[in-house]
Amino acid sequence: MEKKVLIIIVLLIISTVLAIGLFYQSVTNENSMTEESEKHDHAAEMAEGYYFCPMHPDVIDQEAGSCPMCDMDLVFVEGEHNHDEEGEYVCPMHPDVLETSPGNCPVCGMKLIEKEV
């Protein structure tokens, strides 16, 4: 009987330690994602210009390179990217993720929804 009680106590301690560890990890991940999104100033970056893929206009970058979908060279456009002309789609879980066409969130994979004005 004492052996069963000892096993139950050990299992409860292990479960508690695991639960605390998982909780700490989830809180740490949320804080780091919030800090990254606060540092990112989308409007300031787009003021000088941006690169986009002619075949996939939703692929936008700050540096020259190639499109991850079709491997075409990205084309430079001067000035700020205007989302209002095309419409905006936002991730329900990550409101800092804005796209110009429907698709999936690059952070969590959820379906983007049209942003309400």
C-alpha distances in whole Angstrom, upper triangle without the diagonal:
4,5,5,7,9,10,11,13,15,16,17,19,20,21,23,25,26,27,29,31,32,33,35,37,38,39,41,43,44,46,47,49,50,52,53,55,56,58,59,63,64,67,68,68,70,73,74,74,71,71,70,70,73,71,68,69,65,65,66,66,67,68,70,68,68,66,62,63,67,67,71,72,71,74,75,76,77,76,73,71,72,69,71,73,70,68,64,61,58,54,52,49,52,55,57,57,60,62,65,64,61,58,55,54,54,51,48,50,50,53,56,58,61,61,63,66
4,5,5,6,9,10,11,12,14,15,17,18,20,21,23,24,26,27,29,30,32,33,35,36,38,39,41,42,44,45,47,48,50,51,53,54,56,58,61,62,66,67,66,68,71,73,72,70,70,69,69,72,71,67,68,65,64,65,64,66,67,69,67,67,65,62,63,66,67,70,71,70,73,74,75,76,75,72,70,71,68,70,72,70,67,64,60,57,53,51,49,51,54,55,56,59,61,65,64,61,58,54,53,53,50,47,50,50,53,56,57,61,61,62,65
4,5,5,6,9,10,11,12,14,15,17,18,20,21,23,24,26,27,29,30,32,33,35,36,38,39,41,42,44,45,47,48,50,52,53,54,56,60,61,64,65,64,66,69,71,70,68,67,67,67,70,68,65,66,63,62,63,62,64,64,66,64,64,63,59,60,63,64,67,68,68,71,71,73,74,73,70,68,69,66,68,71,68,65,62,59,55,52,50,47,49,53,54,54,58,59,63,62,59,56,52,51,51,48,45,47,48,51,54,56,59,59,61,64
4,5,5,6,9,10,11,12,14,15,16,18,20,21,22,24,26,27,28,30,32,33,35,36,38,39,41,42,44,45,47,48,50,51,53,54,58,59,62,63,63,64,68,69,68,66,65,65,65,68,66,63,64,60,60,61,60,62,63,65,63,62,61,57,58,61,62,65,67,66,69,70,71,72,71,68,66,67,64,66,68,66,63,59,56,53,49,47,45,47,50,52,52,55,57,60,59,56,53,50,49,48,45,43,45,45,49,51,53,56,57,58,61
4,5,5,6,9,10,11,12,14,15,16,19,20,21,23,24,26,27,29,30,32,33,35,36,38,39,41,42,44,45,47,48,50,51,53,57,58,61,62,61,63,66,68,68,65,65,64,65,68,66,63,64,60,59,60,60,61,62,64,63,62,61,57,58,62,62,66,67,66,69,69,70,71,70,67,65,66,63,65,67,65,62,59,55,52,48,46,44,46,49,51,51,54,56,60,59,56,53,50,48,48,45,43,45,45,48,51,52,56,56,57,60
4,5,5,6,9,10,11,12,14,15,17,18,20,21,23,25,26,27,29,31,32,33,35,37,38,39,41,43,44,45,47,48,50,52,55,57,60,61,60,62,65,67,66,64,64,63,63,67,65,62,63,59,58,59,59,60,61,63,61,61,59,56,57,61,61,64,65,64,67,68,69,70,69,66,64,65,62,65,67,64,62,58,55,52,48,46,43,45,48,50,50,54,56,59,58,56,53,49,47,47,44,42,44,45,48,50,52,56,56,57,60
4,5,5,6,9,10,11,12,14,16,17,18,20,21,23,24,26,27,29,30,32,33,35,36,38,39,41,42,44,45,47,48,50,53,55,58,59,58,60,63,65,64,61,61,61,61,64,62,59,60,56,56,57,56,57,58,60,58,58,57,53,54,58,58,61,62,62,65,65,66,68,67,64,62,63,60,62,65,62,59,56,53,49,46,44,41,43,46,48,48,51,53,57,56,53,50,46,45,44,41,39,41,42,45,48,50,53,53,55,58
4,5,5,6,9,10,10,12,14,15,16,18,20,21,22,24,26,27,29,30,32,33,35,36,38,39,41,42,44,45,47,48,52,53,56,57,57,59,62,63,63,60,60,59,60,63,61,58,59,55,54,55,55,56,57,60,58,57,56,52,53,57,57,61,62,61,64,64,65,66,65,62,60,61,58,60,63,60,57,54,50,47,43,42,39,41,44,46,46,50,51,55,54,51,48,45,43,43,40,38,40,40,43,46,47,51,51,52,55
4,5,5,6,9,10,11,12,14,15,17,18,20,21,23,24,26,27,29,30,32,33,35,37,38,39,41,43,44,45,47,51,52,55,56,56,58,61,62,62,60,60,59,60,63,61,58,59,55,54,55,54,56,57,59,57,57,56,52,54,57,58,61,61,60,63,64,65,66,65,62,60,61,58,60,62,60,57,54,50,47,43,42,38,41,44,45,46,49,51,55,54,51,49,45,43,43,40,38,40,40,44,46,48,51,51,52,55
4,5,5,6,9,10,11,12,14,16,17,18,20,21,23,25,26,27,29,31,32,33,35,37,38,39,41,43,44,46,49,51,54,55,54,56,59,60,60,58,57,57,58,61,59,56,57,53,52,53,52,54,54,57,55,55,54,50,51,55,55,58,59,58,61,62,63,64,63,60,58,59,57,59,61,59,56,53,49,46,42,41,38,40,43,44,44,48,50,53,53,50,47,44,42,41,38,36,39,39,43,45,47,50,50,52,55
4,5,5,6,9,10,11,12,14,15,16,18,20,21,23,24,26,27,29,30,32,33,35,36,38,39,41,42,44,47,49,52,53,52,54,57,59,58,55,55,55,55,58,56,53,54,51,50,51,50,52,52,55,53,52,51,48,49,52,53,56,57,56,59,59,61,62,61,58,56,57,54,56,59,56,53,50,47,43,40,38,35,37,40,42,42,45,47,51,50,47,44,41,39,39,35,33,36,36,40,42,44,47,47,49,52
4,5,5,6,9,10,10,12,14,15,16,18,20,21,23,24,26,27,29,30,32,33,35,36,38,39,41,43,46,47,51,52,51,53,56,58,57,55,55,54,55,58,56,53,54,50,49,50,50,51,52,54,53,53,51,48,49,53,53,56,57,56,59,59,60,61,60,57,55,56,53,55,57,55,52,49,45,42,38,36,33,36,39,40,41,44,46,50,49,46,44,40,38,38,35,33,35,35,39,41,43,46,46,47,50
4,5,5,6,9,10,11,12,14,15,17,18,20,21,23,25,26,27,29,31,32,33,35,37,38,39,41,45,46,49,50,50,52,55,56,56,54,54,54,54,58,56,53,53,50,49,49,49,50,51,53,52,52,50,47,49,52,52,55,56,55,58,58,59,60,59,56,54,55,52,55,57,55,52,49,46,42,38,37,34,35,38,39,40,44,46,50,49,47,44,40,38,38,34,33,35,36,39,41,43,46,46,48,50
4,5,5,6,9,10,11,12,14,15,17,19,20,21,23,25,26,27,29,31,32,33,35,37,38,40,43,44,48,49,48,50,53,54,54,51,51,51,51,55,53,50,51,47,46,47,46,47,48,50,49,49,47,44,46,49,49,52,53,52,55,55,57,58,57,54,52,53,51,53,55,53,50,47,44,40,37,35,32,34,37,38,38,42,44,47,47,44,41,38,36,35,32,30,33,34,37,39,41,45,45,46,49
4,6,5,6,9,10,11,12,14,15,17,18,20,21,23,24,26,27,29,30,32,33,35,37,38,41,43,46,47,46,48,51,53,52,50,50,49,50,53,51,48,49,45,44,45,45,46,47,49,48,48,46,43,44,48,48,51,52,51,54,54,55,56,55,52,50,51,48,50,53,50,48,44,41,38,34,32,29,31,34,36,36,40,41,45,44,42,39,35,33,33,30,28,30,31,34,36,38,42,42,43,46
4,5,5,6,9,10,11,12,14,16,17,18,20,21,23,24,26,27,29,31,32,33,35,37,40,42,45,46,45,47,50,52,52,49,50,49,50,53,52,49,49,45,45,45,44,46,47,49,48,48,47,43,45,48,49,52,52,51,54,54,55,55,54,51,50,50,48,50,52,50,47,44,41,37,34,32,29,30,33,35,35,39,41,45,44,42,39,36,34,33,30,28,31,31,35,37,38,41,41,43,45
4,6,5,6,9,10,11,12,14,16,16,18,20,21,23,25,26,27,29,31,32,33,35,39,40,44,44,43,46,49,50,50,48,48,48,49,52,51,47,48,44,43,44,43,44,45,47,46,46,45,42,43,47,47,50,50,49,52,52,53,54,53,50,48,49,47,49,52,50,47,43,40,37,33,32,28,30,33,34,35,38,40,44,44,42,39,35,33,32,29,27,30,31,35,36,38,42,41,43,45
4,5,5,6,9,10,11,12,14,15,17,19,20,21,23,25,26,27,29,31,32,33,37,38,42,42,42,44,47,48,48,45,45,45,46,49,48,44,45,41,40,41,40,41,42,45,43,43,42,39,40,44,44,47,47,46,49,49,50,52,51,48,46,47,44,47,49,47,44,41,38,34,31,29,26,27,31,32,32,36,38,41,41,39,36,32,30,29,26,24,27,28,32,33,35,39,39,41,43
4,5,5,6,9,10,11,12,14,16,17,19,20,21,23,25,26,27,29,31,32,36,37,40,41,41,43,45,47,47,44,45,44,45,48,47,43,44,40,40,40,40,41,42,45,43,43,42,39,40,44,44,47,47,46,49,49,50,51,49,46,45,45,43,45,47,45,42,39,36,32,29,27,24,25,29,30,30,34,36,40,39,37,34,31,28,28,25,23,26,26,30,32,33,37,36,38,41
4,6,5,6,9,10,11,12,14,16,17,18,20,21,23,25,26,27,29,31,34,36,39,40,39,42,44,46,46,44,44,44,45,48,47,44,44,40,40,40,39,40,41,44,43,43,42,39,41,44,44,47,47,46,48,48,49,50,48,45,44,45,42,44,47,45,42,39,36,32,29,27,24,25,28,29,30,34,36,40,40,38,35,32,29,29,25,24,27,27,31,32,34,37,36,38,41
4,5,5,6,9,10,11,12,14,15,17,18,20,21,23,25,26,27,29,33,34,37,38,37,40,42,44,44,42,42,42,43,46,45,42,42,38,37,38,37,37,39,41,40,40,39,36,38,42,41,44,44,43,46,46,47,48,46,44,42,43,41,43,46,44,41,38,35,31,28,27,23,24,27,28,29,32,35,38,38,36,34,30,27,27,23,22,25,26,30,31,33,36,36,38,40
4,5,5,6,9,10,11,12,14,16,17,19,20,21,23,25,26,28,31,32,36,36,36,38,41,42,42,39,40,39,40,43,42,39,39,36,35,35,35,36,37,39,38,38,37,34,35,39,39,42,42,41,44,44,45,46,44,42,40,41,38,41,43,41,38,35,32,28,25,24,20,21,25,25,26,30,32,35,35,33,30,27,24,24,20,19,22,23,26,28,30,33,33,35,37
4,5,5,6,9,10,11,12,14,16,17,19,20,22,23,25,26,30,31,34,35,35,37,40,42,41,39,40,39,41,44,43,39,39,36,35,35,35,36,37,40,39,39,38,35,36,40,40,43,43,41,44,44,44,45,44,41,39,40,37,39,42,40,37,34,31,27,24,22,19,20,23,24,25,29,31,35,35,33,30,27,24,24,20,19,22,23,26,27,29,32,31,33,36
4,6,5,6,9,10,11,12,14,16,17,19,20,21,23,25,28,30,33,34,33,36,38,40,40,38,39,39,40,44,43,39,39,36,35,34,34,34,36,38,38,38,37,34,36,40,40,42,42,41,43,43,43,44,43,40,38,39,37,39,42,40,38,34,32,28,25,24,20,21,23,24,25,29,31,35,36,34,31,28,25,24,20,20,23,24,28,28,30,33,32,34,36
4,6,5,6,9,10,11,12,14,15,17,19,20,21,23,27,28,31,32,31,33,36,38,38,35,36,36,37,40,40,36,36,33,32,32,31,31,33,35,34,35,34,31,33,36,36,39,39,37,40,40,41,41,40,37,36,37,35,38,40,38,36,32,29,26,23,22,18,19,22,22,23,27,29,33,33,31,29,25,22,21,17,17,20,21,25,26,28,31,31,33,35
4,5,5,6,9,10,11,12,14,16,17,19,20,22,25,26,29,30,30,32,35,37,36,34,34,34,35,39,38,34,34,30,30,30,29,30,32,35,34,34,33,30,31,35,35,38,38,36,39,39,39,40,39,36,34,35,32,35,37,35,33,29,26,23,19,18,15,16,19,19,20,24,26,30,30,28,26,22,19,19,15,14,18,18,22,23,25,28,27,29,32
4,6,5,6,9,10,11,12,14,16,17,19,20,24,25,28,29,29,31,34,36,36,34,35,35,36,40,39,36,35,31,31,30,30,30,32,35,35,35,34,32,33,37,37,39,39,37,39,39,39,40,38,35,34,35,32,34,37,36,33,29,27,23,20,19,15,16,18,19,20,24,27,31,31,30,28,24,21,21,17,16,20,20,24,24,26,28,27,29,31
4,6,5,6,9,10,11,12,14,15,17,19,22,24,27,28,27,30,32,34,34,32,33,33,35,38,38,35,34,31,30,29,28,28,30,33,32,33,32,30,32,36,35,38,37,35,38,37,38,38,37,34,33,34,32,35,37,36,33,30,27,24,21,20,17,16,19,19,20,24,27,30,31,30,28,24,21,20,16,17,20,21,25,25,27,29,28,30,32
4,5,5,6,9,10,11,12,14,16,17,20,22,25,26,25,27,30,32,32,29,30,30,32,35,35,31,31,27,26,26,25,26,27,30,29,30,29,26,28,32,32,34,34,32,34,34,35,35,34,31,30,31,29,32,34,32,30,27,24,21,18,18,14,13,16,16,17,21,23,27,28,26,24,21,17,16,12,13,17,18,21,22,24,26,25,28,30
4,6,5,6,9,10,11,12,14,16,19,20,23,24,24,26,29,31,31,29,30,30,31,35,34,31,30,26,26,25,25,25,28,31,30,31,29,27,29,33,33,35,34,32,34,34,34,35,33,30,29,29,27,29,32,31,28,24,22,18,16,15,11,11,14,14,15,19,22,26,26,25,23,20,16,16,12,13,16,17,20,20,22,24,23,25,27
4,5,5,6,9,10,11,12,15,18,20,23,23,23,26,28,30,30,29,30,31,32,36,36,32,31,28,27,26,25,25,27,31,31,32,31,29,31,34,34,36,35,33,35,34,34,34,32,30,29,30,28,30,33,32,30,26,24,20,18,18,14,13,15,15,17,20,23,27,28,27,26,23,19,18,15,16,19,20,23,22,24,26,24,26,28
4,5,5,6,9,10,11,13,16,18,21,22,21,24,26,28,28,26,27,28,30,33,34,30,29,26,25,24,22,22,24,27,27,28,28,26,28,32,31,33,32,30,32,31,32,32,31,28,27,29,27,30,32,31,29,25,23,20,18,18,15,13,15,14,16,19,22,26,27,27,25,21,18,16,13,15,18,20,23,22,24,26,25,27,29
4,5,5,6,9,10,11,14,16,19,20,19,21,24,26,26,24,25,25,27,30,30,27,26,23,22,21,20,20,22,26,25,26,25,23,25,29,29,30,30,27,30,29,29,30,28,25,24,25,24,26,29,27,25,22,20,16,14,15,11,9,12,11,12,16,18,22,23,23,21,18,14,13,10,12,15,16,19,18,20,22,21,24,25
4,5,5,6,9,10,13,15,18,19,19,21,23,25,26,24,26,26,29,32,32,28,27,24,23,22,21,21,24,27,27,28,27,26,28,31,31,32,32,29,31,30,29,30,28,25,24,25,23,25,28,27,25,21,20,16,15,15,12,9,11,10,12,16,19,23,24,24,22,20,16,16,13,14,18,18,20,19,21,22,20,22,24
4,6,5,6,9,12,14,17,17,17,20,22,24,25,24,25,26,29,32,33,29,28,25,24,22,21,20,23,26,27,28,27,26,29,32,31,33,31,29,30,29,29,29,27,24,24,25,24,27,30,29,27,23,22,19,18,18,15,13,14,12,14,17,21,24,26,26,25,22,18,17,15,17,20,21,23,22,24,25,23,25,26
4,5,5,6,10,12,15,15,15,18,20,22,22,20,22,23,25,29,29,26,25,22,20,19,17,17,19,22,23,24,24,23,25,28,28,29,28,25,27,26,26,26,24,22,21,23,22,25,27,26,25,21,20,17,16,17,15,12,13,10,12,15,18,21,23,24,22,20,16,15,12,15,18,19,21,20,22,23,22,24,25
4,5,5,8,10,13,14,14,16,18,20,20,19,21,22,24,27,28,24,23,20,19,17,16,16,19,22,23,24,23,22,25,28,27,28,27,24,26,25,24,24,23,20,19,20,19,21,24,23,21,18,17,14,13,15,12,9,9,7,9,12,15,19,21,21,20,18,14,14,12,14,17,18,19,17,19,20,18,20,21
4,5,8,10,13,13,14,16,18,20,21,20,23,24,27,30,31,27,25,22,22,20,19,18,21,24,25,27,26,26,28,31,31,31,30,27,28,26,25,25,23,20,20,21,20,22,25,25,23,20,19,16,16,17,15,12,12,9,12,14,18,21,23,24,23,21,18,17,15,18,21,21,23,20,22,22,20,22,22
4,6,9,12,11,12,15,16,18,19,19,21,22,25,29,30,27,25,22,21,19,17,15,18,22,23,25,25,25,27,30,29,30,28,25,26,24,24,23,21,19,19,21,21,23,26,26,24,21,21,19,18,20,18,14,14,11,13,16,19,22,24,25,24,23,19,18,16,19,22,23,24,22,24,24,22,24,24
4,6,9,9,9,11,14,15,16,15,17,19,22,25,26,23,21,18,17,15,13,12,15,19,20,22,22,22,24,27,26,26,25,21,22,21,20,20,18,16,16,17,17,20,23,22,21,18,18,16,16,18,17,13,13,9,11,12,15,18,21,22,21,20,17,15,14,18,20,21,22,20,21,22,19,22,22
4,6,6,6,9,10,13,14,14,17,18,22,24,26,23,20,18,18,15,13,12,15,19,21,23,22,23,25,27,27,27,25,21,22,19,18,18,15,13,13,15,15,18,20,21,20,17,18,16,17,19,19,15,13,10,12,12,15,17,21,22,22,21,18,18,17,20,22,23,23,20,22,21,19,21,21
4,6,5,6,9,11,11,11,14,15,18,21,22,19,17,15,14,11,11,10,14,17,19,20,20,20,22,24,24,24,22,18,19,17,15,15,13,10,10,12,12,15,17,17,16,14,15,14,16,18,18,14,13,9,10,10,12,14,17,19,19,19,16,16,16,19,21,21,21,18,19,19,16,19,19
4,5,5,6,10,10,11,14,16,19,21,23,21,18,16,16,13,13,12,15,18,21,22,22,23,25,26,26,25,23,20,19,16,15,13,11,7,8,10,11,13,16,16,16,14,16,16,18,20,21,17,15,12,13,12,14,15,18,21,21,22,19,19,20,23,24,24,24,20,21,19,17,19,18
4,6,5,8,10,11,15,17,21,23,25,23,20,19,18,14,13,11,14,18,20,22,22,24,26,28,27,26,23,20,19,16,15,13,11,9,11,13,14,17,19,20,20,18,20,19,21,23,23,20,18,14,16,15,17,18,21,24,24,24,22,21,22,25,26,27,27,23,24,23,21,23,22
4,6,7,8,8,11,14,18,20,22,20,17,16,15,11,10,7,11,14,16,19,19,20,23,24,23,22,20,16,16,13,13,12,10,8,10,13,14,17,19,19,20,18,19,19,20,23,23,19,18,14,15,14,15,17,20,23,23,23,20,19,20,23,24,25,25,22,24,23,21,24,23
4,6,5,6,9,12,15,17,20,18,15,14,14,10,9,7,11,14,16,18,18,20,22,23,22,21,19,15,14,11,10,9,7,5,6,9,11,14,15,16,17,16,18,18,20,23,23,20,18,15,15,13,14,14,18,21,21,22,20,19,20,24,24,25,24,21,23,21,20,22,21
4,6,8,12,14,18,20,23,21,18,17,17,13,13,10,13,16,19,21,21,23,25,26,25,24,21,17,16,13,10,8,5,4,8,10,13,15,16,18,19,18,20,21,23,26,26,23,21,17,18,16,17,17,21,24,25,25,24,23,24,27,28,28,28,25,25,24,22,24,22
4,7,11,14,17,19,22,21,18,18,17,14,12,9,12,14,17,19,20,23,25,25,24,22,19,16,14,10,9,6,5,7,10,13,16,18,19,20,21,21,23,23,26,29,29,25,23,20,20,19,19,19,22,26,26,27,25,24,26,29,29,30,30,27,28,27,25,27,26
4,7,10,14,15,18,17,14,15,14,10,10,8,10,11,14,16,17,20,21,22,21,19,16,12,10,7,5,4,5,6,8,11,14,17,17,17,19,19,21,22,24,27,28,24,23,19,19,17,17,16,20,23,24,25,23,22,24,27,27,28,28,25,26,25,23,26,25
4,7,10,13,15,14,11,12,10,7,6,5,7,9,11,13,13,16,18,18,17,15,13,9,8,6,5,7,8,8,7,11,13,16,16,16,18,17,19,20,22,25,26,22,21,18,17,15,14,14,17,20,21,21,20,19,21,24,24,25,25,22,24,23,22,25,24
4,7,10,12,11,10,11,8,6,5,6,7,6,8,9,10,13,15,15,14,12,9,5,5,4,6,9,11,11,10,13,14,18,17,17,19,18,19,20,22,26,26,23,22,19,17,16,14,14,16,19,19,20,20,18,21,24,23,25,24,22,24,23,23,26,26
4,6,9,8,6,7,6,4,6,9,10,9,9,9,8,11,12,12,12,10,9,5,5,7,8,11,13,12,10,13,13,17,16,14,16,16,17,19,21,24,25,22,22,19,17,15,12,12,13,16,17,18,18,17,20,23,21,23,22,20,22,21,21,25,25
4,5,5,5,8,6,7,9,12,12,10,10,8,6,9,9,9,9,7,7,5,6,9,11,14,16,16,13,16,16,19,17,15,18,18,18,20,22,25,26,24,23,21,18,17,14,13,13,16,16,18,18,17,20,23,21,23,21,20,22,22,23,26,27
4,6,6,9,9,10,12,15,15,13,13,11,9,12,11,10,11,8,9,7,7,10,11,15,17,17,14,16,16,19,17,15,18,18,19,22,24,27,29,26,26,24,21,19,15,14,14,17,17,20,21,20,24,26,24,25,23,22,23,22,24,27,27
4,6,9,9,11,14,17,17,15,14,11,9,11,9,8,10,8,10,10,10,14,15,18,20,20,17,18,17,20,18,15,18,18,19,21,23,26,28,26,26,24,21,19,15,14,13,15,15,18,19,19,23,24,22,23,21,20,22,22,23,27,27
4,5,6,9,12,15,16,15,14,11,8,10,8,8,11,10,11,10,11,14,14,18,19,18,15,16,15,18,16,13,15,15,15,18,19,23,24,22,22,21,17,15,12,10,10,12,12,14,16,15,19,21,18,20,18,16,19,18,20,23,25
4,5,7,11,14,15,15,14,13,10,12,11,12,13,12,12,10,10,12,12,15,16,14,11,12,11,14,12,10,12,13,13,16,18,22,23,21,20,19,16,13,10,8,8,12,12,15,16,16,19,21,19,20,18,16,18,17,18,21,22
4,6,10,13,15,15,15,13,10,11,11,13,14,14,14,12,13,14,14,16,17,15,11,12,10,13,13,10,11,10,10,13,14,18,19,17,17,15,12,10,6,6,6,9,9,11,12,12,15,17,16,16,15,13,15,14,15,19,20
4,7,11,12,12,11,10,7,8,9,11,11,11,11,9,11,12,13,16,16,15,12,14,13,16,16,14,15,14,13,15,16,20,20,18,18,16,13,11,9,9,10,12,11,13,13,11,15,17,16,17,16,15,17,17,18,22,23
4,7,9,10,10,10,9,11,12,13,13,13,12,8,9,10,10,13,13,12,9,12,12,15,15,14,15,14,14,15,17,20,21,18,17,15,12,11,9,10,12,14,14,15,14,13,16,19,18,19,19,16,19,18,18,22,22
4,6,7,8,10,9,11,13,15,14,13,11,8,10,9,11,13,13,12,11,14,14,18,18,17,18,17,17,17,19,22,22,19,19,15,13,13,12,13,15,18,17,17,16,14,16,19,19,21,21,19,21,21,21,24,25
4,7,9,12,12,14,17,18,16,16,13,10,11,9,10,11,12,11,11,15,16,19,20,19,20,19,20,20,21,24,24,20,20,16,15,15,15,16,18,21,20,20,19,16,18,22,22,24,24,22,24,24,23,26,26
4,6,10,11,13,16,17,15,14,11,9,10,9,11,13,14,14,14,18,19,23,23,22,23,22,23,23,24,27,27,23,23,20,18,18,17,19,21,23,22,22,21,18,20,24,24,26,26,24,27,27,26,30,30
4,7,10,12,15,15,12,11,8,6,8,8,11,13,15,16,16,19,20,24,24,23,24,23,24,25,26,29,29,26,26,23,21,20,19,20,21,24,23,23,22,20,22,25,25,27,27,26,28,28,28,32,32
4,7,9,12,12,9,8,6,6,9,10,14,16,18,19,18,21,22,25,25,23,25,24,24,25,25,29,28,25,26,23,21,20,19,20,21,23,22,22,21,18,21,24,23,26,26,25,28,28,29,32,33
4,6,9,8,5,5,4,5,9,12,15,18,20,20,18,22,22,25,24,22,24,23,23,24,24,28,28,25,26,24,21,20,18,19,19,21,20,20,20,17,20,23,22,25,24,24,27,27,28,31,32
4,5,6,5,5,6,6,10,13,15,18,20,20,17,20,20,23,22,20,21,20,20,21,22,25,25,23,24,22,18,18,15,16,16,17,16,17,17,15,18,21,19,21,21,20,23,24,25,29,30
4,6,6,8,10,10,14,16,18,22,23,22,20,22,21,24,24,21,22,21,20,20,20,24,24,22,23,21,18,18,15,17,16,17,15,15,15,13,16,18,16,19,19,19,22,23,25,29,30
4,6,8,11,11,15,17,19,23,24,23,20,22,21,24,23,20,21,20,19,20,20,24,24,23,24,22,19,18,15,16,15,15,13,14,15,13,17,19,16,19,18,18,21,22,24,28,30
4,6,9,10,13,17,19,23,25,24,21,24,23,26,24,22,23,23,22,23,24,27,28,26,27,25,22,21,18,18,17,18,16,17,19,17,21,22,20,22,22,22,24,25,27,31,32
4,7,9,12,15,18,22,24,24,22,24,24,27,26,23,25,25,24,25,25,29,29,27,28,26,23,22,20,20,19,21,19,20,21,18,21,24,22,24,24,24,27,27,29,33,34
4,6,9,13,15,19,22,22,20,22,22,26,24,22,24,24,24,26,26,30,31,28,29,27,23,22,19,19,19,21,20,21,22,20,23,26,24,26,25,25,27,27,29,32,33
4,6,10,13,16,19,20,18,21,22,25,24,22,24,24,25,26,27,31,31,28,29,26,23,22,20,19,20,22,22,23,23,21,24,27,25,28,27,26,28,28,29,33,33
4,7,10,13,16,16,14,18,18,22,20,19,21,21,22,23,24,28,28,26,26,23,20,19,17,16,18,20,20,21,21,19,22,25,24,26,25,23,26,25,26,29,30
4,7,10,13,14,13,16,17,20,19,18,21,21,22,24,26,30,30,27,27,24,22,20,18,17,18,21,22,23,23,21,24,27,26,28,27,25,27,26,26,29,29
4,7,10,11,11,15,17,20,18,18,21,21,23,24,26,30,30,27,26,23,21,20,18,17,19,23,23,24,24,22,25,28,27,29,28,26,27,26,26,29,29
4,7,8,8,11,14,17,15,16,19,19,21,23,25,29,30,27,25,22,21,19,17,16,18,22,23,25,24,23,26,29,28,29,28,25,26,25,24,27,26
4,7,9,12,15,17,16,18,20,20,23,24,27,30,31,27,26,23,22,20,19,18,21,24,25,27,26,25,27,30,30,31,30,27,28,26,25,27,26
4,7,9,12,14,14,16,18,18,21,22,25,28,29,26,24,21,20,18,18,17,20,24,25,26,25,25,26,30,30,30,29,26,26,24,23,25,23
4,6,9,11,12,14,15,15,18,19,22,25,26,22,20,17,17,14,15,14,17,21,22,23,22,22,24,27,27,27,26,22,23,21,19,21,20
4,6,9,9,10,12,12,14,16,19,22,23,20,18,16,15,12,11,10,14,17,19,20,19,19,21,24,24,24,22,19,20,18,17,19,18
4,6,6,8,9,10,13,15,19,21,23,20,18,16,15,12,11,9,13,16,19,20,20,20,22,25,24,24,22,18,18,16,14,16,15
4,6,6,6,6,9,12,15,18,20,17,15,13,12,9,8,6,10,13,15,17,17,18,20,22,21,20,18,15,14,12,11,13,12
4,6,5,7,11,13,17,19,21,19,16,16,15,11,11,9,12,14,17,19,19,21,23,24,24,22,20,16,15,12,10,12,10
4,6,9,12,15,19,21,24,22,19,19,17,14,12,9,11,15,18,20,21,22,25,26,25,24,21,18,17,13,13,14,13
4,7,10,13,17,19,22,20,18,17,16,12,10,6,8,11,14,17,18,19,22,23,22,21,18,15,14,11,12,13,13
4,7,10,14,16,19,17,15,15,14,10,8,6,7,10,13,15,16,18,20,21,20,18,16,12,11,8,8,10,10
4,7,10,13,15,14,11,11,10,6,6,5,7,8,11,13,13,15,17,18,17,15,13,9,8,6,5,9,9
4,7,10,12,11,9,10,8,6,5,6,6,6,8,10,10,12,14,15,13,12,9,6,5,4,5,9,11
4,6,9,7,6,8,6,5,6,9,10,9,9,9,8,11,12,12,12,10,9,5,5,6,6,9,12
4,5,5,6,8,6,7,9,12,12,10,9,8,6,9,9,9,9,7,7,5,6,9,9,12,15
4,6,6,10,9,11,12,15,15,13,12,11,9,12,11,10,11,8,8,7,7,10,10,12,15
4,6,9,9,12,14,17,17,15,14,11,9,11,9,8,10,8,10,9,11,13,13,15,18
4,5,6,9,12,15,16,15,14,11,8,10,8,8,10,9,11,10,11,13,12,15,17
4,5,7,11,14,15,14,14,13,10,12,11,12,13,12,12,10,10,11,9,12,14
4,6,10,13,15,15,15,14,10,11,10,12,14,14,14,12,13,13,11,14,15
4,7,10,12,12,11,10,7,8,8,10,11,11,12,9,11,12,11,14,16
4,7,9,10,11,11,9,10,11,13,13,13,12,9,10,10,9,12,14
4,6,7,8,9,9,10,12,14,13,13,11,8,10,9,10,13,15
4,7,9,12,12,13,16,18,16,16,13,10,11,9,10,13,14
4,6,10,11,13,16,17,15,14,11,9,10,9,11,14,16
4,7,9,12,15,15,12,11,8,6,7,8,11,14,16
4,7,9,12,12,9,8,6,6,8,10,13,16,19
4,6,9,8,5,5,4,5,9,12,14,17,20
4,5,6,5,5,6,6,10,12,14,17,20
4,6,6,8,10,10,13,16,17,20,23
4,6,8,11,11,14,17,17,21,23
4,6,9,10,14,17,18,21,24
4,7,9,12,16,17,20,23
4,6,9,13,15,17,21
4,7,10,12,15,19
4,7,9,12,15
4,6,9,12
4,6,9
4,6
4
